[in-house]
Structure formats: structure tokens, C-alpha cells
Amino acid sequence: MASIDSGGGDNHKKGPGVKKAKKLSTRVDMTPMVDLGFLLITFFIFTATMSSPVAMDLNMPKDTKDLKDQTEVKQSGALTIMLGKGDQVYYYEGELTPENASTSFKQTTFKGIRDVIINKRKEVISNYKGSPACEQKAKDKGRDPKTECADEDFVVVIKPDDDATYKNTVDILDEMTINNVKRFAMVKISDTEKELVKATEQASGVK
């Protein structure tokens, strides 16, 4: 990589018994360094792992008017979650009617909705009555039949309001993964639910 060149003669006169001093100059050959650099670049290119895009599965209900083709959900295992402004979350269990709206419709935060999801899932599992066909499939997969089949009855319906942020929507979808919710869908919020959200926001002073 380096070579030493000897210099030429000097202007000093030779005296008796005096040896001529040689001038040495160093020249560095950078060609091997360039080759090594390209080898390292090639190594890192072939060994690096390209980042793959991460996608989240989202179930959407069937858009049909035929009752036979609509997605069936047991009211006893249904939990509806609505997203409003100010990072507020609203929810109710089962079916919302004018008679039970005042008691079933509740308000919480993202910290509180996790406990609601966990408790509702435990309730559905404890009230599971059994399904021989589902249990046999679970046994074939080597899974717990009761938990596996009860999770099929637990459905979370997510309804973002017009004032809900994209971050809140992603956060509630993350909650589905964290709490191992297998069946969930995103549905357009109804006019009745929207009115309840607005009224609750005004009553609680959410801005």
C-alpha cells in the first residue's frame, strides 16, 4: 500500500570519509482502500433487511340490505365504542334503545375503556353456553374450546364521530390487539348516537 522512493543526489560536495545522505519520500497507494470500501458497501447492501410496511387488519360489516347476508352479532356479546373530541370515549353494551339510553350510554377515557373491554370479554366467556361445532374446531387447533368459542361471541363495534382524530382511531384499534379482541368492526355512527355524544360533551364541558 505504500512505497518508498529514494531521492536523487544533493548539492553537497563529497568530502573524505563522508557518506552521501539519501532523501526518502513516502507515497501512499489508496487503490486497496477504495476496493475495501466498495466491498464493505456491497456487504452491507446484501445483508441489510429492508423494512416491510406494517398493515392492520380491519373487519368491515357487509353493506347489504338482505337480512340473510348481514353480519350477525349477539347483543349479549356486543360492545359499541364511540370516539368523540377531546380524547373522550363513549360506549354502551348490547342494544341502545330510547328506554335504556340514559343508563346504558356511558362516558370514559382511553385509560378506562381498556377495563371496560377486559370486563366485557370476561363476562362473555363466563356466560358462554357451548357450541359443539366451534369447540371441535378449537380442539383440532389445540386451543381452549371455551375461550376460543366465547371470543367468537364477543364483538366490538367502533364508531368514530366527526370530531374524532386519526390518532384516537388508531389508539382504539391498538386496544383491540392489546386485549386480544378477535372480532371488531368500524361502523358509521348513527344520528341517535351522535346526538347523545354531543349532549354528553356539552354537559361535561368537553371542548
GROMACS elastic network, one bead per residue, 0.5 to 0.9 nm:
[ bonds ]
;  ai    aj funct       b0    kb
    1    27     6  0.87375   500
    1    28     6  0.60782   500
    1    30     6  0.69286   500
    1    31     6  0.78982   500
    1    32     6  0.70019   500
    1    33     6  0.86435   500
    2    26     6  0.70651   500
    2    27     6  0.57903   500
    2    29     6  0.54998   500
    2    30     6  0.85625   500
    3    25     6  0.86636   500
    3    26     6  0.62286   500
    3    27     6  0.56241   500
    3    28     6  0.66727   500
    3    29     6  0.76885   500
    4    24     6  0.66608   500
    4    25     6  0.58937   500
    4    27     6  0.64136   500
    4    28     6  0.88966   500
    5    23     6  0.85690   500
    5    24     6  0.59721   500
    5    25     6  0.54610   500
    5    26     6  0.65943   500
    5    27     6  0.76342   500
    6    22     6  0.67518   500
    6    23     6  0.60369   500
    6    25     6  0.66205   500
    7    10     6  0.87785   500
    7    22     6  0.63062   500
    7    24     6  0.57697   500
    7    25     6  0.71278   500
    8    22     6  0.75498   500
    8    23     6  0.73596   500
    9    12     6  0.86828   500
    9    20     6  0.81951   500
    9    21     6  0.85548   500
    9    22     6  0.75682   500
    9    23     6  0.84524   500
   10    13     6  0.82702   500
   10    20     6  0.82297   500
   10    21     6  0.82281   500
   10    22     6  0.84142   500
   10    23     6  0.87590   500
   12    15     6  0.89274   500
   12    20     6  0.85144   500
   13    20     6  0.89886   500
   14    17     6  0.84058   500
   14    18     6  0.64545   500
   14    19     6  0.75274   500
   14    20     6  0.72040   500
   15    18     6  0.54307   500
   15    19     6  0.82296   500
   16    19     6  0.86795   500
   29    32     6  0.73797   500
   29    33     6  0.83461   500
   30    33     6  0.52567   500
   30    34     6  0.63924   500
   30    35     6  0.88676   500
   31    34     6  0.52243   500
   31    35     6  0.64138   500
   31    36     6  0.87673   500
   32    35     6  0.50372   500
   32    36     6  0.61582   500
   32    37     6  0.86315   500
   33    36     6  0.50174   500
   33    37     6  0.61705   500
   33    38     6  0.87699   500
   34    37     6  0.50635   500
   34    38     6  0.64143   500
   34    39     6  0.86933   500
   35    38     6  0.52930   500
   35    39     6  0.62619   500
   35    40     6  0.87751   500
   36    39     6  0.50269   500
   36    40     6  0.62589   500
   36    41     6  0.86861   500
   37    40     6  0.52101   500
   37    41     6  0.62674   500
   37    42     6  0.86602   500
   38    41     6  0.50493   500
   38    42     6  0.61100   500
   38    43     6  0.85218   500
   39    42     6  0.51480   500
   39    43     6  0.61263   500
   39    44     6  0.87568   500
   40    44     6  0.62532   500
   40    45     6  0.86023   500
   41    44     6  0.53265   500
   41    45     6  0.62163   500
   41    46     6  0.87930   500
   42    45     6  0.51697   500
   42    46     6  0.63294   500
   42    47     6  0.86369   500
   43    46     6  0.54611   500
   43    47     6  0.61354   500
   43    48     6  0.84272   500
   44    47     6  0.51667   500
   44    48     6  0.56802   500
   45    48     6  0.55187   500
   45    49     6  0.86296   500
   46    49     6  0.82712   500
   49    52     6  0.89268   500
   51    54     6  0.89887   500
   56   173     6  0.84982   500
   58   173     6  0.85291   500
   58   184     6  0.75645   500
   58   185     6  0.65838   500
   58   186     6  0.75909   500
   59   183     6  0.76201   500
   59   184     6  0.62870   500
   59   186     6  0.70570   500
   60    63     6  0.85837   500
   60   184     6  0.82501   500
   60   185     6  0.51744   500
   60   186     6  0.59887   500
   60   187     6  0.73051   500
   61    64     6  0.89211   500
   61    70     6  0.74834   500
   61    71     6  0.60971   500
   61   185     6  0.65279   500
   61   186     6  0.76605   500
   61   187     6  0.73055   500
   62    69     6  0.72594   500
   62    70     6  0.56973   500
   62    71     6  0.61572   500
   63    69     6  0.88348   500
   63    70     6  0.74855   500
   64    67     6  0.78077   500
   64    69     6  0.67657   500
   64    70     6  0.63607   500
   65    68     6  0.87494   500
   65    69     6  0.78834   500
   65    70     6  0.73755   500
   66    69     6  0.55420   500
   66    70     6  0.65051   500
   67    70     6  0.52572   500
   67    71     6  0.85126   500
   68    71     6  0.84061   500
   68    72     6  0.88836   500
   69    72     6  0.86386   500
   73    76     6  0.86609   500
   73    77     6  0.75883   500
   73    78     6  0.68325   500
   73   153     6  0.73753   500
   73   154     6  0.84411   500
   73   155     6  0.70270   500
   74    77     6  0.54531   500
   74    78     6  0.62426   500
   74    94     6  0.80366   500
   74   153     6  0.64689   500
   74   154     6  0.79636   500
   74   155     6  0.80585   500
   75    78     6  0.50894   500
   75    79     6  0.83329   500
   75    93     6  0.78490   500
   75    95     6  0.61672   500
   76    79     6  0.86360   500
   76    93     6  0.76771   500
   76    94     6  0.55342   500
   76    95     6  0.85466   500
   76   124     6  0.76339   500
   76   153     6  0.82718   500
   76   154     6  0.83423   500
   77    93     6  0.78825   500
   77    94     6  0.68380   500
   77   120     6  0.77672   500
   77   121     6  0.80040   500
   77   123     6  0.84479   500
   77   124     6  0.58729   500
   77   150     6  0.89572   500
   77   151     6  0.89967   500
   77   152     6  0.89880   500
   77   153     6  0.55052   500
   77   155     6  0.60906   500
   77   156     6  0.84218   500
   78    92     6  0.87474   500
   78    93     6  0.60031   500
   78    94     6  0.51066   500
   78    95     6  0.79505   500
   78   120     6  0.87348   500
   78   153     6  0.78578   500
   78   154     6  0.59964   500
   78   156     6  0.59067   500
   78   157     6  0.73347   500
   79    91     6  0.71566   500
   79    92     6  0.61583   500
   79    94     6  0.61878   500
   79    95     6  0.88255   500
   79   117     6  0.79264   500
   79   120     6  0.76591   500
   79   154     6  0.78218   500
   79   155     6  0.62909   500
   79   157     6  0.61540   500
   79   158     6  0.86016   500
   80    90     6  0.83100   500
   80    91     6  0.54177   500
   80    92     6  0.55430   500
   80    93     6  0.62793   500
   80    94     6  0.76334   500
   80    95     6  0.87150   500
   80   155     6  0.84175   500
   80   156     6  0.57426   500
   80   158     6  0.60317   500
   80   159     6  0.74555   500
   81    89     6  0.69456   500
   81    90     6  0.57518   500
   81    92     6  0.69340   500
   81    93     6  0.89150   500
   81   113     6  0.86161   500
   81   156     6  0.71888   500
   81   157     6  0.60510   500
   81   159     6  0.60670   500
   81   160     6  0.81599   500
   81   172     6  0.89036   500
   82    88     6  0.86888   500
   82    89     6  0.58615   500
   82    91     6  0.59137   500
   82    92     6  0.88888   500
   82   157     6  0.83769   500
   82   158     6  0.59606   500
   82   160     6  0.54163   500
   82   161     6  0.67619   500
   82   164     6  0.89674   500
   82   189     6  0.75641   500
   82   193     6  0.82391   500
   82   194     6  0.88525   500
   82   197     6  0.81651   500
   83    87     6  0.75341   500
   83    88     6  0.63362   500
   83    90     6  0.63403   500
   83    91     6  0.87386   500
   83   158     6  0.78647   500
   83   159     6  0.63802   500
   83   161     6  0.55215   500
   83   162     6  0.87357   500
   83   163     6  0.80565   500
   83   164     6  0.55858   500
   83   165     6  0.84035   500
   83   168     6  0.72653   500
   83   169     6  0.75615   500
   83   172     6  0.87080   500
   83   197     6  0.87176   500
   84    87     6  0.66019   500
   84    88     6  0.53880   500
   84    89     6  0.61334   500
   84    90     6  0.74827   500
   84   160     6  0.67481   500
   84   161     6  0.53026   500
   84   162     6  0.75270   500
   84   163     6  0.56961   500
   84   165     6  0.81814   500
   84   168     6  0.87931   500
   84   197     6  0.70202   500
   84   198     6  0.84643   500
   84   201     6  0.83260   500
   85    88     6  0.59406   500
   85    89     6  0.84820   500
   85   161     6  0.77996   500
   85   162     6  0.83924   500
   85   163     6  0.50173   500
   85   164     6  0.51440   500
   85   165     6  0.73405   500
   85   201     6  0.83085   500
   85   206     6  0.74643   500
   85   207     6  0.71108   500
   86    89     6  0.89655   500
   86   163     6  0.85125   500
   86   164     6  0.80422   500
   86   165     6  0.89533   500
   86   206     6  0.63021   500
   86   207     6  0.61253   500
   87   109     6  0.68165   500
   87   110     6  0.73446   500
   87   164     6  0.76437   500
   87   165     6  0.81573   500
   87   168     6  0.67307   500
   88   107     6  0.72806   500
   88   108     6  0.63422   500
   88   109     6  0.52019   500
   88   110     6  0.72134   500
   88   164     6  0.86776   500
   88   168     6  0.89408   500
   88   201     6  0.87157   500
   88   206     6  0.82317   500
   89   106     6  0.85773   500
   89   107     6  0.58964   500
   89   108     6  0.52114   500
   89   109     6  0.52145   500
   89   110     6  0.65270   500
   89   112     6  0.87456   500
   89   113     6  0.72840   500
   90   105     6  0.71059   500
   90   106     6  0.56165   500
   90   108     6  0.60580   500
   90   109     6  0.80283   500
   90   113     6  0.85758   500
   90   197     6  0.72930   500
   91   104     6  0.80507   500
   91   105     6  0.59607   500
   91   106     6  0.55011   500
   91   107     6  0.65285   500
   91   108     6  0.79518   500
   91   113     6  0.83850   500
   91   116     6  0.89730   500
   92    95     6  0.77658   500
   92    96     6  0.71504   500
   92   101     6  0.86506   500
   92   104     6  0.53381   500
   92   106     6  0.62838   500
   92   107     6  0.89642   500
   93    96     6  0.77168   500
   93   104     6  0.68452   500
   93   105     6  0.82294   500
   93   120     6  0.84818   500
   94   104     6  0.87850   500
   95   100     6  0.88115   500
   95   104     6  0.89005   500
   96    99     6  0.82546   500
   96   100     6  0.65478   500
   96   101     6  0.59862   500
   96   104     6  0.71592   500
   96   105     6  0.77431   500
   96   193     6  0.87312   500
   97   100     6  0.54567   500
   97   101     6  0.57175   500
   97   104     6  0.88711   500
   98   101     6  0.52657   500
   98   102     6  0.79146   500
   99   102     6  0.74477   500
   99   103     6  0.86768   500
  100   103     6  0.54935   500
  100   104     6  0.56453   500
  100   105     6  0.79361   500
  101   104     6  0.52556   500
  101   105     6  0.54440   500
  101   196     6  0.85266   500
  102   105     6  0.61041   500
  102   106     6  0.84838   500
  103   106     6  0.74660   500
  105   193     6  0.89985   500
  105   196     6  0.79810   500
  106   200     6  0.89374   500
  107   197     6  0.88212   500
  107   200     6  0.79139   500
  108   111     6  0.79203   500
  108   112     6  0.57046   500
  108   113     6  0.63826   500
  109   112     6  0.51242   500
  109   113     6  0.60751   500
  109   114     6  0.89103   500
  110   113     6  0.51604   500
  110   114     6  0.67580   500
  110   168     6  0.86356   500
  110   171     6  0.81391   500
  110   172     6  0.77268   500
  110   175     6  0.89153   500
  111   114     6  0.59707   500
  111   115     6  0.76229   500
  112   115     6  0.55269   500
  112   116     6  0.66002   500
  112   117     6  0.89974   500
  113   117     6  0.62016   500
  113   118     6  0.86118   500
  113   172     6  0.88980   500
  113   175     6  0.87446   500
  114   117     6  0.51798   500
  114   118     6  0.62187   500
  114   119     6  0.86192   500
  114   175     6  0.69392   500
  114   179     6  0.76991   500
  115   118     6  0.50617   500
  115   119     6  0.60174   500
  115   120     6  0.84122   500
  116   119     6  0.52736   500
  116   120     6  0.60320   500
  116   121     6  0.85519   500
  117   120     6  0.51852   500
  117   121     6  0.61168   500
  117   122     6  0.86268   500
  117   156     6  0.84710   500
  117   175     6  0.86574   500
  117   176     6  0.86571   500
  117   179     6  0.73734   500
  117   181     6  0.86171   500
  118   121     6  0.52673   500
  118   122     6  0.62774   500
  118   123     6  0.86772   500
  118   179     6  0.68007   500
  119   122     6  0.51192   500
  119   123     6  0.61551   500
  119   124     6  0.87270   500
  120   123     6  0.50030   500
  120   124     6  0.62661   500
  120   125     6  0.86917   500
  120   154     6  0.81313   500
  121   124     6  0.51557   500
  121   125     6  0.62498   500
  121   126     6  0.86488   500
  121   150     6  0.84812   500
  121   151     6  0.74615   500
  121   154     6  0.64352   500
  121   179     6  0.89283   500
  121   181     6  0.82853   500
  122   125     6  0.51385   500
  122   126     6  0.61223   500
  122   127     6  0.86174   500
  123   126     6  0.51740   500
  123   127     6  0.61712   500
  123   128     6  0.86048   500
  124   127     6  0.51977   500
  124   128     6  0.61161   500
  124   150     6  0.63522   500
  124   151     6  0.76571   500
  124   153     6  0.71760   500
  124   154     6  0.63958   500
  125   128     6  0.52135   500
  125   129     6  0.89745   500
  125   146     6  0.71072   500
  125   147     6  0.62285   500
  125   149     6  0.84637   500
  125   150     6  0.50432   500
  125   151     6  0.70739   500
  125   153     6  0.85823   500
  125   154     6  0.83765   500
  126   129     6  0.86525   500
  126   146     6  0.89485   500
  126   150     6  0.83812   500
  127   150     6  0.83597   500
  128   131     6  0.87244   500
  128   146     6  0.72275   500
  128   147     6  0.87204   500
  128   149     6  0.81150   500
  128   150     6  0.57212   500
  128   153     6  0.83545   500
  129   146     6  0.88866   500
  129   150     6  0.85850   500
  130   134     6  0.83309   500
  130   135     6  0.76140   500
  130   145     6  0.88370   500
  130   146     6  0.72875   500
  130   149     6  0.77594   500
  130   150     6  0.81638   500
  131   134     6  0.54013   500
  131   135     6  0.59830   500
  131   136     6  0.85741   500
  131   145     6  0.89997   500
  131   146     6  0.88382   500
  131   149     6  0.72816   500
  132   135     6  0.50809   500
  132   136     6  0.60821   500
  132   137     6  0.86936   500
  133   136     6  0.53122   500
  133   137     6  0.65099   500
  133   138     6  0.88421   500
  134   137     6  0.51800   500
  134   138     6  0.62762   500
  134   139     6  0.87294   500
  134   145     6  0.74358   500
  134   148     6  0.81403   500
  134   149     6  0.58705   500
  135   139     6  0.61667   500
  135   140     6  0.86119   500
  135   144     6  0.82170   500
  135   146     6  0.70378   500
  135   148     6  0.77126   500
  135   149     6  0.64087   500
  136   139     6  0.50692   500
  136   140     6  0.62181   500
  136   141     6  0.87176   500
  136   145     6  0.74267   500
  137   140     6  0.51038   500
  137   141     6  0.64189   500
  137   142     6  0.87818   500
  137   143     6  0.88188   500
  137   145     6  0.80528   500
  138   141     6  0.51202   500
  138   142     6  0.62789   500
  138   143     6  0.52163   500
  138   144     6  0.64775   500
  138   145     6  0.50779   500
  138   146     6  0.85472   500
  138   148     6  0.63733   500
  138   149     6  0.74381   500
  139   143     6  0.56868   500
  139   144     6  0.69290   500
  139   145     6  0.61833   500
  140   143     6  0.76728   500
  141   144     6  0.89340   500
  142   145     6  0.86489   500
  143   146     6  0.89038   500
  143   147     6  0.82435   500
  143   148     6  0.68368   500
  144   147     6  0.56262   500
  144   148     6  0.58876   500
  144   149     6  0.84392   500
  145   148     6  0.51680   500
  145   149     6  0.58982   500
  145   150     6  0.81959   500
  146   149     6  0.54383   500
  146   150     6  0.58197   500
  146   151     6  0.84190   500
  147   150     6  0.51529   500
  147   151     6  0.60644   500
  147   152     6  0.88252   500
  148   151     6  0.54307   500
  148   152     6  0.69309   500
  149   152     6  0.51904   500
  149   153     6  0.70952   500
  150   153     6  0.52860   500
  150   154     6  0.66965   500
  151   154     6  0.50611   500
  151   155     6  0.79532   500
  151   180     6  0.89715   500
  151   181     6  0.73719   500
  151   182     6  0.66763   500
  151   183     6  0.76686   500
  152   155     6  0.74025   500
  152   182     6  0.72414   500
  152   183     6  0.68056   500
  153   183     6  0.82941   500
  154   181     6  0.76891   500
  154   182     6  0.79790   500
  154   183     6  0.67483   500
  154   184     6  0.85242   500
  155   181     6  0.76678   500
  155   182     6  0.77607   500
  155   183     6  0.50342   500
  155   184     6  0.54095   500
  155   185     6  0.79738   500
  156   176     6  0.83948   500
  156   181     6  0.77004   500
  156   182     6  0.89546   500
  156   183     6  0.65621   500
  156   185     6  0.66019   500
  156   186     6  0.86919   500
  157   183     6  0.87615   500
  157   184     6  0.56825   500
  157   185     6  0.51552   500
  157   186     6  0.59549   500
  157   187     6  0.66967   500
  158   169     6  0.87165   500
  158   172     6  0.81549   500
  158   173     6  0.86696   500
  158   184     6  0.73382   500
  158   185     6  0.60568   500
  158   187     6  0.60519   500
  158   188     6  0.83216   500
  158   189     6  0.84867   500
  159   185     6  0.87024   500
  159   186     6  0.59153   500
  159   187     6  0.52645   500
  159   188     6  0.56364   500
  159   189     6  0.50480   500
  159   190     6  0.85771   500
  160   163     6  0.79324   500
  160   164     6  0.57879   500
  160   165     6  0.83852   500
  160   168     6  0.86285   500
  160   169     6  0.70160   500
  160   186     6  0.80233   500
  160   187     6  0.79661   500
  160   188     6  0.72006   500
  160   189     6  0.66197   500
  161   164     6  0.51678   500
  161   165     6  0.86805   500
  161   188     6  0.82814   500
  161   189     6  0.65701   500
  161   194     6  0.70559   500
  161   197     6  0.83876   500
  162   165     6  0.83242   500
  162   189     6  0.89749   500
  162   194     6  0.89507   500
  164   167     6  0.83632   500
  164   168     6  0.65467   500
  164   169     6  0.73310   500
  165   168     6  0.52634   500
  165   169     6  0.65246   500
  165   170     6  0.88706   500
  166   169     6  0.51168   500
  166   170     6  0.63205   500
  166   171     6  0.86108   500
  167   170     6  0.51615   500
  167   171     6  0.60683   500
  167   172     6  0.87166   500
  168   172     6  0.62299   500
  168   173     6  0.86126   500
  169   172     6  0.53693   500
  169   173     6  0.63436   500
  169   174     6  0.86884   500
  170   173     6  0.50876   500
  170   174     6  0.61688   500
  170   175     6  0.87222   500
  171   174     6  0.50031   500
  171   175     6  0.63757   500
  171   176     6  0.89550   500
  172   176     6  0.66466   500
  173   176     6  0.51625   500
  173   177     6  0.68405   500
  173   178     6  0.88785   500
  173   184     6  0.89212   500
  174   177     6  0.51935   500
  174   178     6  0.61597   500
  174   179     6  0.86032   500
  175   179     6  0.59362   500
  175   180     6  0.82582   500
  175   181     6  0.82759   500
  176   179     6  0.54121   500
  176   180     6  0.59864   500
  176   182     6  0.76466   500
  176   183     6  0.87145   500
  176   184     6  0.75808   500
  177   180     6  0.50745   500
  177   181     6  0.62462   500
  177   182     6  0.81082   500
  178   181     6  0.78550   500
  181   184     6  0.69232   500
  187   190     6  0.89425   500
  189   192     6  0.83717   500
  189   193     6  0.64153   500
  189   194     6  0.65348   500
  190   193     6  0.52686   500
  190   194     6  0.61121   500
  190   195     6  0.86818   500
  191   195     6  0.61933   500
  191   196     6  0.86964   500
  192   195     6  0.52250   500
  192   196     6  0.63830   500
  192   197     6  0.87558   500
  193   196     6  0.50865   500
  193   197     6  0.62072   500
  193   198     6  0.86877   500
  194   197     6  0.50911   500
  194   198     6  0.62294   500
  194   199     6  0.86023   500
  195   198     6  0.51329   500
  195   199     6  0.60854   500
  195   200     6  0.85264   500
  196   199     6  0.51282   500
  196   200     6  0.60687   500
  196   201     6  0.85236   500
  197   200     6  0.51770   500
  197   201     6  0.61105   500
  197   202     6  0.86618   500
  198   201     6  0.50852   500
  198   202     6  0.62239   500
  198   203     6  0.86114   500
  199   202     6  0.52060   500
  199   203     6  0.61630   500
  199   204     6  0.86334   500
  200   203     6  0.50493   500
  200   204     6  0.60567   500
  200   205     6  0.83169   500
  200   206     6  0.83804   500
  201   204     6  0.52579   500
  201   205     6  0.57877   500
  201   207     6  0.75925   500
  202   205     6  0.50705   500
  202   206     6  0.63863   500
  202   207     6  0.83407   500
  203   206     6  0.79501   500
